[in-house]
């Protein structure tokens, strides 16, 4: 297919496809004539992935290149590609402060207690620790039962994420779901949590249904009222 057809099928402007090429994100097509280059379905899948990384994942071009490079390294295990994607999407932001040592240790204790195979530089450590610091700022020191309940929910969601990957074929398709699913899984989990919170509130803090209201008695006729 021509580059214009590629852009049309991918649902992106032609200028965007050319930009991806200039930035080294999209492999070159096959030259079939002095002034004609052909693209195939692998280019289409790659354009969709790049768009997902840049627009849905809000990654920088540099971070997108890191993910693409890991993806194109055929010898790299998929877990390594996932790790690159996680770090790219969880890079430090200017407004993020370093978590306290106590909070970091609390998260590390949960991970150790569950025997999770997690690298020491996983960005989830600091993200979770900052959340604990926020809770401590309002004088709530999360007990172990609270932390492990969240760890249970996280483990269930993570298993669902990884099982979903088994239904995709091809490294690009797997990586696309891996990246986009990581980005959109956060608001999905948050939205379902809001719904579950409302449901739990009804059970833990029930509100008594109002009883029947007795009608006000009709005022007595003026002629029946006692005179002063």
C-alpha positions in Angstrom: 0.0 0.0 0.0 1.1 3.6 -0.5 1.9 5.9 2.4 -1.4 7.8 1.9 -3.3 4.5 2.1 -1.3 3.6 5.2 -2.2 6.8 6.9 -5.9 6.4 5.9 -6.2 2.9 7.2 -4.4 3.8 10.5 -6.7 6.8 11.0 -3.9 9.3 11.3 -2.9 12.3 9.2 -0.3 11.7 6.5 1.9 14.3 8.1 1.9 12.2 11.3 3.1 9.1 9.4 5.9 11.2 7.9 6.8 12.6 11.3 7.0 9.0 12.7 9.4 8.2 9.9 11.6 11.3 10.5 11.8 10.4 14.2 12.9 6.9 13.4 9.8 5.3 14.9 8.5 3.7 11.8 10.6 1.4 9.6 11.1 2.4 6.0 8.9 0.8 3.3 10.0 -1.2 0.4 11.0 0.9 -2.7 9.2 -0.6 -5.7 10.0 2.2 -8.1 12.3 5.2 -8.2 9.4 7.4 -6.8 7.3 4.8 -5.1 7.5 3.1 -1.7 5.2 0.3 -0.6 4.1 -0.5 3.0 2.4 -3.6 4.4 0.3 -4.7 7.4 3.3 -4.7 9.7 3.7 -0.9 9.1 0.0 -0.4 9.7 0.3 -2.2 13.1 3.4 -0.2 14.0 1.7 3.1 13.2 -1.2 2.1 15.5 1.2 1.2 18.2 3.1 4.5 17.9 -0.1 6.4 18.1 -1.2 4.5 21.2 2.2 5.2 22.8 2.2 8.9 22.0 -1.5 9.8 22.3 -3.0 7.3 24.7 0.1 6.7 26.8 1.2 10.3 26.5 4.8 9.2 26.1 7.5 11.4 24.8 9.2 10.6 21.5 12.3 9.5 23.4 10.3 7.1 25.7 8.4 5.8 22.6 11.7 5.1 21.0 12.8 3.1 24.0 9.7 0.9 23.8 10.0 0.5 20.0 13.7 -0.5 20.4 12.8 -3.1 23.0 10.0 -4.4 20.8 12.3 -4.7 17.8 14.9 -6.7 19.7 13.6 -10.1 18.9 15.9 -11.8 21.3 14.5 -9.8 24.2 12.0 -11.6 26.4 8.5 -10.1 26.4 8.8 -9.4 30.2 11.8 -7.2 29.4 9.7 -5.3 26.9 6.9 -4.9 29.5 9.5 -3.6 31.9 10.7 -1.0 29.4 7.1 0.1 28.8 6.3 0.4 32.6 9.4 2.6 33.2 8.6 4.7 30.1 5.0 5.3 31.4 6.0 5.8 35.0 8.9 8.1 34.6 9.4 10.7 37.3 7.3 13.9 36.9 8.3 17.3 38.2 5.5 17.5 40.7 6.4 14.1 42.3 8.5 14.2 45.4 10.6 11.3 46.7 8.6 9.1 49.1 9.6 8.7 52.7 11.9 5.8 53.7 9.2 4.5 56.1 6.6 4.4 53.3 9.0 2.7 50.9 9.9 0.1 53.5 6.2 -0.6 54.1 5.7 -1.3 50.3 8.8 -3.4 50.2 7.5 -5.5 53.1 4.2 -6.2 51.3 6.2 -7.3 48.2 8.5 -9.5 50.2 5.7 -11.1 52.2 4.1 -12.2 49.0 7.3 -13.4 47.4 6.7 -11.2 44.3 9.5 -11.3 41.7 9.9 -7.5 41.3 13.0 -5.5 40.3 14.3 -3.1 42.8 13.8 -0.1 40.5 10.2 -0.9 39.6 8.4 2.5 39.6 5.5 1.0 41.4 7.5 1.1 44.7 7.7 4.9 44.7 4.1 5.4 43.4 2.7 3.2 46.2 4.9 4.8 48.8 3.9 8.3 47.8 0.2 7.2 48.3 1.1 6.0 51.8 2.7 9.3 52.6 -0.4 11.0 51.5 -2.5 8.9 53.8 -0.1 9.5 56.7 -0.5 13.2 56.1 -4.1 12.9 57.2 -3.0 10.8 60.2 -4.0 7.4 58.7 -1.2 5.0 59.0 -2.4 2.2 56.8 -2.4 -1.2 58.7 -1.1 -4.4 57.1 -4.7 -5.6 56.5 -5.3 -2.5 54.4 -2.1 -2.8 52.4 -2.6 -6.5 51.8 -6.2 -6.0 50.7 -4.9 -3.6 48.0 -2.2 -6.1 47.1 -4.8 -8.8 46.6 -6.8 -6.5 44.2 -3.6 -5.5 42.4 -2.6 -9.2 41.9 -6.0 -10.1 40.5 -5.9 -7.1 38.1 -2.3 -7.9 37.0 -3.2 -11.5 36.3 -6.1 -10.4 34.2 -3.8 -8.0 32.3 -1.3 -10.7 31.5 -3.9 -13.4 30.6 -5.4 -11.0 28.1 -2.1 -10.9 26.3 -2.4 -14.6 25.5 -5.3 -13.8 23.1 -3.1 -11.5 20.9 -0.8 -12.7 18.2 2.5 -11.0 17.1 4.8 -8.9 19.2 3.4 -5.6 18.1 -0.2 -6.7 18.9 0.9 -8.0 22.3 3.0 -4.8 23.1 0.1 -2.6 22.0 -2.3 -4.2 24.5 0.5 -4.3 27.1 1.1 -0.6 26.9 -2.4 0.7 26.3 -3.8 -1.8 28.8 -1.4 -0.5 31.4 -2.5 3.0 30.8 -6.2 2.4 30.6 -6.2 -0.3 33.3 -5.6 2.4 35.9 -8.8 4.4 35.2 -10.7 1.1 34.7 -9.7 -0.1 38.1 -10.4 3.3 39.7 -13.8 3.5 38.1 -14.8 0.0 39.3 -13.4 0.8 42.7 -15.7 3.8 42.9 -18.7 1.6 42.2 -17.6 -1.0 44.7 -17.1 1.7 47.3 -20.7 2.9 47.0 -21.9 -0.7 47.2 -19.8 -1.3 50.3 -21.0 1.9 51.9 -24.6 0.7 51.8 -23.6 -2.5 53.7 -21.2 -1.0 56.2 -23.0 2.3 56.9 -26.6 1.5 56.2 -29.1 4.4 56.2 -32.3 3.6 57.9 -35.3 4.0 55.6 -37.6 6.8 56.7 -40.8 5.5 58.3 -44.3 6.5 57.3 -45.2 10.0 58.0 -48.4 10.6 59.9 -50.7 13.1 58.3 -51.2 16.3 60.2 -54.6 16.5 61.8 -57.0 18.9 60.2 -57.4 22.1 62.3 -60.7 22.3 64.2 -63.3 24.5 62.8 -63.3 28.0 64.2 -66.6 27.4 65.9 -65.2 24.5 67.9 -62.1 26.3 69.2 -62.1 27.4 72.8 -62.7 31.0 73.3 -60.2 32.9 75.5 
